[in-house]
Amino acid sequence: MSEGFPCPKCNTINRPGAKFCPACGLDMTVFERKTVPLEQANPNNAATQQYESGATVMNNPNNEYESRNHKTKPLEFSSNFDPRPSGAIFGDIYLSEQLIFTAETQHRYVVRQLTDGNHRYRVCPNQDCTAVNPPAHDTAIYCTDCGTVLGTEPPNLVLVETPTLLYENIAMIAEKTLSHGRVRAPIAAFTERLASEERYCMVTPQVQIIDTPPEAWQILDWAEELAYGLDYLHTNGISFGAKLDAGRFGLDEDRAVWSNFDGCSLTPSVSEGEIQADVSALVALLYFWLTGKSQFEHEPIFSEGLNSVFALGYSSPGFSTGFELGQAFELAVEEMTTPKDVDYDSGRRTDVGMIRTLNEDSLLLVESNRIIQSISQPLGVYIIADGMGGHSAGEIASTTIVNAIAQKTYTELLPADMETGAETDNGQWLQEAVQAANESVFSIRKSTGSDLGSTLVAALIEGNNAHIANVGDSRAYLINAKGIRQITTDHSLVERLVATGQITREEARYHHQRNVIYRTIGDKAIVDIDMNSLPLSHGDRLLLCSDGLSGMITDEDILRIVEKAPSTQAACDALVDAANAAGGEDNITVIIVEIITS
């Protein structure tokens, strides 16, 4: 459908792909395409088929995009192409607030619209949507993507200014006033003359570049919405010639959105072959992000549903639309997040080390399990506190922490978990529990006039979802088939020096100030807590440790020892023995939890 269609209730003309009427909020999907169940592929057969759609296969998803549609000729660069000052007005409607990038051929400014109210673009207030809605008319009060009543919040806008002609389709795309939760298309394109030179301007919603590889859970969060966004773009006549890389997307908060339309094709309607080629290219890019591979093979760490999606995506002809791909990812993710039989294999050990005479580390391990209709859904709380402040003081601090959190676990968390129908934000609970422990340590510190304190790393695992808190330089690692990854960030001087490039990671291991920590439990009345959440898959191992382990052996040694050990307890024992063999200069504490699903 490439033409607008009237709302059956109020007769307002709706843009192609609009889910809700902007004037009356009527659900327009009732009158459009119905959901068609996806036929699941047989991974054993589909995986052996070759991609034969006729479009270029993306062998390297990180290749720079090559335009097939840029037919304009660039002008010669002007030596007078200087950025404009703050407060300059572009196109009589956009006020420059800040210059954020400048180069010989491009300037970028943060701008805002001078128009008010319904006459300017507005961001949907629904945090699951955040579509940028155009000023269609004065009566537009509903988001066309989710049906939420619109407020007056304007989007953050960026204006790109160049001395060369823009891609010829940009202005036409801007005129389409696209509005979708996962699309940030240009909203204006125009030419201005300054003295004797012309400048070409494009206004878009502001996004951030994807400059680091996304985590697996982020990719799965993005997958279905990017597929639905591609379907929306196809519905509006936009296609990409099967050439997709990370440069096509930007980040709006933590969401990936379609944001780069340079060189795309704009036609009255996109052919079936073009649609399938784009969809297959999106499948390949998502698979590359997840695995680093360009060719599909069955992934043991994926669920069968997710493997089926990629198997079908790599087969010929693959998915016929982005809508079908979005449905497939939605079903696969739902399957992955549906409660399944989960169990934990955990081990722990703490040791005084080879130098110290007192162990100032403390640990807490509390596990609970409910098995209902043969489905096991465990809950675990795991704490390591590395006390400091001299003889006895460090031991008091770490003991106070584990006692405070243990009390809250038994009096609040476990009763709520056993209550039928009760819902607890476990990430929020963990943060509050750590804060309560900090208050207890801070109170002792004030009353005694001592400098006692402690680091802390804590994990609360519910089913296969982990919430992690840390203060100081005690660490959490994720170990799986991909290797070892540090989840937490040390609050230490050497970590800052590494982050700013002043020393290397190897130099940090032997730096004379490696024990200097700038954030601890008990130092202040309210502590700043780093929080992380991530889903865990079968075979994933979460490792918590004090710096008595991480400061003595490398991450590579940790990985080697854990992979070689026959059990989590054997791995904990072997790690402590290795740290002692390396010198054992501090107390050593480690907890490992392995996820087992069936």
Secondary structure, 3 states (H helix, E strand, C coil): CCCCEECCCCCCEECCCCCECCCCCCEHHHHCCCCCCCCCCCHHHHCCCCCCCCCCCCCCCCCCCCCCCCCCCCCCCCCCCCCCCCCCEECCCEEEEEEEEECCCCEEEEEEECCCHHHCCEECCCCCCCCEECCCCCCCCECCCCCCECCCCCCCEEEEEECCCCCCHHHHHHHCCCCECCECCCCEEEEEEECCEEEEEEEEECCECCCCCCCHHHHHHHHHHHHHHHHHHHHCCEECCCCCCHHHEEEECCEEEECCCCCCEECCCCCHHHHHHHHHHHHHHHHHHHHCCCCCCCCCCCCHHHHHHHHHHHCCCCCCCHHHHHHHHHHHHHHHHCCCCEEEEEEEEEECCCCCCCCCEEEEEEEEEEEECCEEEEEEEEEEEEEECCCCHHHHHHHHHHHHHHHHHHHHHHHHHHCCCCCCCHHHHHHHHHHHHHHHHHHHHHHHCCCCEEEEEEEEEECCEEEEEEECCCEEEEEECCEEEECCCCCEHHHHHHHCCCCCHHHHHHCCCCCCECCCECCCCCCCCEEEEEECCCCCEEEEECHHHHCCCCHHHHHHHHHHCCCHHHHHHHHHHHHHHCCCCCCEEEEEEEEEEC
